[in-house]
Amino acid sequence: MAQTTDLTKLDPMLYATKTIGELQTECLFRIAIKESNVRYTAKNKTSGAYGAWQFLHKNAKGMNAYQQVELAIDYANYRYGSPCKAWAFWQRNNWW
């Protein structure tokens, strides 16, 4: 019988890597480094943005690191097509 892994027991970056692969994870976390230095509880007092990727999503404040990773992946894919395309946008505009 194959052993299953609870991905939420992994480091959030490893969790992302298992979900979207190494290259896309690198791009995704480059955004988080620029936005918050990968602080999952970071708050922007001016905009109200929250979390490692500085979400404006109203429920982001209550999200754990894994939920933030999932939201960042979903947002990057939906808005830009992939995390690496989101990173390319960030590099041109200094925001995403």
ZIPEWO-V607250 format. One record per run of one state. SS is the DSSP state (helix for helix, strand for strand, loop for the rest). FROM is the first residue (numbers start at 1). LEN is the number of residues. If there is no record, write none. Layout:
ss,from,len
SS,FROM,LEN
SS,FROM,LEN
//
This chain:
ss,from,len
loop,1,6
helix,7,3
loop,10,2
helix,12,9
loop,21,1
helix,22,15
loop,37,6
strand,43,1
loop,44,6
strand,50,1
loop,51,4
strand,55,1
loop,56,4
helix,60,3
loop,63,2
helix,65,16
loop,81,2
helix,83,11
loop,94,3
//
